[in-house]
Amino acid sequence: METTILITITLTYDTYSLLYSQGLLAGYLHETICPKYPHDCTCKDPPTALELTGTTVERTVLILERDQCGTDTVVERKVKIALAKCRVCNCRVRLLPADILPYKRYSLPVIEQAVSLYNRGDLSLRQVAWEQFGGDRTPEHATVHGWTEGLGAYLLGRPVGQAAFSIPAARILAELETRFSQVTSLDLIPVWINPERYRSQGRLERLEACKRFEIIGTMIDASLSELNRLTVGWGNSFALGFKTGIYSTAIEHRHWKNVQLWGQNAKKEQLSCPIRGRSPPGDLK
């Protein structure tokens, strides 16, 4: 059986689910063509629009909501993703909203909020994960670290940061520069990174690039979800796609005196700990 293709459409999930429940999503796909259609003008036949199959798949997504106290809360939701097919090649296509990325459990608003808080420079990874979100499904500090690594490597054009079938970041930047003249000055804007957050030049470069993603959003007054939606609207089947499981250098900037002190204290502690859990918020930059 052929593998289902994942594509993104220019709708956020709230609009996506509303249209599907009202039977209007099929009409929205009249301009959405098969991603296998050749775009090099070698095919003389006009492209055909995708058709809904009437089948959905259920997927777990962790989304961002405001509770009654105004706290950003991460909530687990079971969302329905519609399947479509191409009448020509009979391939199956899974239609994803612009705020839900392929292969990611957390929605783009959660990722953007966590990365934006960390980019401020005054909060550690654990403080972002533990103190800035409510709910029982908050991201791990290592997950936030992976988002900064992935977004940074993706914007830098590193193959290790680019997911399969995603559009290269250089192409997105080129599209933005043709539509938003202010983006051309992106490289001229100075970016400051807390020196305690890196020990290698590579990590520094990825953090700087990650912060430039936020600067791009400020320049065009758009969130990551909106940027993803815009990119798909420019004729792309798959937009933002960055990897998060990237092996990277350490992000703590340890002082030798602290390492010696830690070694002295470690000898007095038990070899095993009866309670296993996540580390306290202020433990890691």
C-alpha positions in Angstrom: 0.0 0.0 0.0 1.3 3.4 -0.9 2.3 5.7 1.9 0.0 8.6 2.6 1.4 12.0 1.6 1.2 14.8 4.1 0.4 18.3 2.8 -0.5 21.6 4.6 -3.5 23.8 3.6 -4.0 27.5 4.3 -6.4 27.0 7.2 -5.9 27.0 10.9 -7.5 24.1 12.7 -10.5 26.0 14.1 -11.6 27.1 10.6 -10.6 23.7 9.2 -12.8 21.7 11.7 -15.7 24.1 11.2 -15.6 23.8 7.5 -15.4 20.0 7.7 -18.3 19.7 10.1 -20.4 21.8 7.8 -19.4 19.8 4.7 -17.7 22.8 3.2 -14.1 21.6 3.2 -14.5 19.8 -0.2 -15.4 23.1 -1.9 -12.3 24.7 -0.4 -10.1 22.1 -2.1 -11.0 23.2 -5.7 -7.6 24.8 -6.1 -5.5 22.3 -4.1 -3.8 20.1 -6.6 -1.9 16.8 -6.1 1.6 17.3 -4.8 2.9 14.7 -7.4 1.8 17.0 -10.2 4.9 18.1 -12.1 5.6 21.8 -11.7 8.3 21.9 -14.4 5.8 22.4 -17.2 6.5 18.9 -18.6 2.9 17.8 -18.2 0.5 19.2 -20.8 -2.7 18.1 -19.0 -4.2 20.6 -16.5 -3.8 19.7 -12.8 -6.8 18.1 -11.1 -8.0 19.2 -7.7 -7.9 16.8 -4.8 -11.1 15.1 -3.6 -12.1 14.3 -0.1 -12.5 10.6 0.6 -15.0 10.9 3.5 -12.4 9.3 5.8 -10.6 10.9 8.7 -7.8 9.9 10.9 -7.6 10.8 14.6 -4.5 12.5 15.9 -3.4 13.7 19.3 -2.3 17.3 19.3 -1.2 19.5 22.3 -2.6 22.9 21.8 -2.4 26.3 23.6 -5.4 27.7 25.4 -6.1 30.4 27.9 -7.7 29.2 31.1 -10.1 31.2 33.3 -7.2 32.9 35.1 -5.6 34.0 31.8 -2.8 31.4 32.0 -1.4 29.8 28.9 -2.3 26.2 29.3 -1.3 23.2 27.2 -4.2 21.0 26.5 -4.4 17.6 24.8 -7.0 17.3 22.0 -8.0 14.5 19.7 -8.4 16.2 16.3 -9.7 14.7 13.1 -7.6 15.0 10.0 -9.3 14.6 6.6 -8.0 12.4 3.9 -8.1 13.3 0.2 -7.2 11.5 -3.0 -6.0 12.3 -6.5 -8.2 11.0 -9.4 -5.2 10.7 -11.7 -2.6 8.9 -9.7 -4.9 7.6 -6.9 -2.5 8.7 -4.2 -3.8 9.4 -0.7 -3.2 12.8 0.9 -3.6 13.8 4.5 -4.6 17.4 4.8 -3.0 19.2 7.8 -4.0 22.6 9.1 -1.4 25.3 9.0 -1.0 25.4 12.8 -0.3 21.6 13.1 3.0 20.4 11.8 3.8 16.9 10.5 5.5 14.6 13.0 5.0 17.1 15.8 2.7 16.6 18.8 2.7 20.2 19.9 1.0 22.7 17.7 2.8 25.7 16.3 1.4 28.2 18.9 2.9 26.2 21.7 6.2 26.0 19.9 6.3 29.7 19.1 5.3 30.7 22.7 8.0 28.5 24.3 10.7 29.6 21.9 9.7 33.3 22.2 10.0 33.1 26.0 13.4 31.5 25.8 14.6 34.0 23.3 14.0 36.8 25.8 17.2 35.7 27.5 16.1 35.9 31.2 14.5 32.5 31.5 16.1 29.1 31.5 14.8 26.1 29.6 13.2 24.6 32.7 11.7 28.0 33.8 10.0 28.2 30.4 8.7 24.6 30.5 7.7 24.6 34.2 6.7 28.1 35.1 5.3 29.7 31.9 2.7 27.1 31.0 -0.2 25.6 32.8 -1.7 22.1 32.5 -0.4 18.6 32.7 1.0 18.4 29.2 3.6 21.1 29.3 6.7 20.4 27.2 9.9 19.1 28.7 12.9 21.4 28.9 14.7 19.1 26.4 11.8 19.6 24.0 12.1 23.4 24.2 15.9 23.0 23.6 15.1 20.8 20.5 12.8 23.4 19.1 15.5 26.1 19.3 18.0 23.8 17.7 15.7 22.7 15.0 14.4 26.2 14.1 17.9 27.6 14.1 19.4 24.8 12.0 16.5 25.1 9.6 16.9 28.8 9.0 20.6 28.4 8.5 19.9 25.9 5.7 21.5 22.9 7.5 20.2 19.6 6.1 20.2 18.2 9.7 17.4 20.7 10.6 15.2 20.1 7.6 12.4 17.6 7.6 11.5 15.5 4.6 9.5 17.2 1.9 9.7 20.6 3.6 10.6 23.8 1.8 14.1 25.1 2.3 14.2 28.1 4.5 16.2 30.0 1.9 13.2 29.7 -0.5 10.8 31.0 2.2 13.1 34.0 2.8 13.3 34.7 -0.9 9.6 34.7 -1.1 9.3 37.0 1.9 11.8 39.5 0.5 9.8 39.8 -2.8 6.6 40.5 -0.8 7.9 42.3 2.2 10.8 44.7 1.5 11.6 45.1 5.2 12.8 41.5 5.4 15.8 42.4 3.2 17.3 44.0 6.3 17.0 40.9 8.5 20.7 40.2 8.5 21.5 43.7 9.5 19.6 43.5 12.8 21.9 42.7 15.7 21.0 39.7 17.8 22.3 39.2 21.4 22.4 35.8 23.0 23.0 35.2 26.7 26.7 33.8 26.9 25.6 31.3 29.5 23.5 29.5 26.9 26.2 28.1 24.7 29.7 26.7 24.8 30.3 26.3 21.0 30.1 28.5 18.0 27.6 26.2 16.4 25.1 26.5 19.2 25.5 30.3 19.2 24.7 30.4 15.5 21.6 28.2 15.9 20.3 30.4 18.8 20.9 33.5 16.7 19.0 32.0 13.7 16.2 30.9 16.0 15.8 34.4 17.3 15.7 35.7 13.7 12.6 33.6 13.2 10.9 35.7 15.8 12.2 38.9 14.2 10.7 37.8 10.9 7.3 37.5 12.5 7.7 41.0 14.0 8.6 42.4 10.6 5.6 41.1 8.8 3.3 41.1 11.8 2.6 37.4 11.6 2.9 34.3 13.9 4.5 31.1 12.8 1.1 29.7 12.0 0.4 32.7 9.8 3.8 32.4 8.2 3.1 28.7 7.5 -0.3 29.6 6.0 1.2 32.3 3.8 4.0 30.0 2.5 1.4 27.3 1.5 -0.7 30.0 -0.1 2.2 30.8 -2.4 1.7 27.5 -4.2 3.6 25.1 -1.9 2.3 21.7 -0.6 4.5 21.6 2.4 5.8 24.6 4.3 7.7 24.8 7.6 9.3 21.5 8.4 12.1 21.5 11.0 13.6 18.6 12.9 13.8 18.6 16.7 15.8 15.5 17.5 19.1 17.0 16.7 22.3 16.1 18.6 24.0 19.3 19.6 26.7 20.5 21.9 26.0 21.3 25.6 24.1 24.4 26.3 25.3 25.0 29.9 28.2 27.3 30.5 29.7 25.7 33.6 32.4 27.4 35.6 35.2 25.2 36.8 34.6 26.1 40.5 31.0 25.0 40.2 32.0 21.7 38.7 34.4 21.1 41.6 31.8 22.0 44.1 29.3 19.7 42.5 31.8 16.9 42.6 32.3 17.3 46.3 28.6 17.3 47.0 28.0 14.3 44.8 30.1 12.1 47.0 27.9 12.7 50.0 24.7 11.8 48.2 23.2 8.4 47.7 24.0 6.5 44.5 20.3 6.1 43.7 17.4 8.4 44.1 14.1 7.1 45.4 12.2 9.8 43.5 12.5 10.2 39.8 11.2 13.3 38.0 12.1 16.3 36.1 14.8 18.7 37.3 13.9 22.0 39.1 13.3 25.0 36.9 16.5 27.0 37.6 18.8 24.1 36.9 19.6 24.6 33.3 20.0 27.6 31.1 
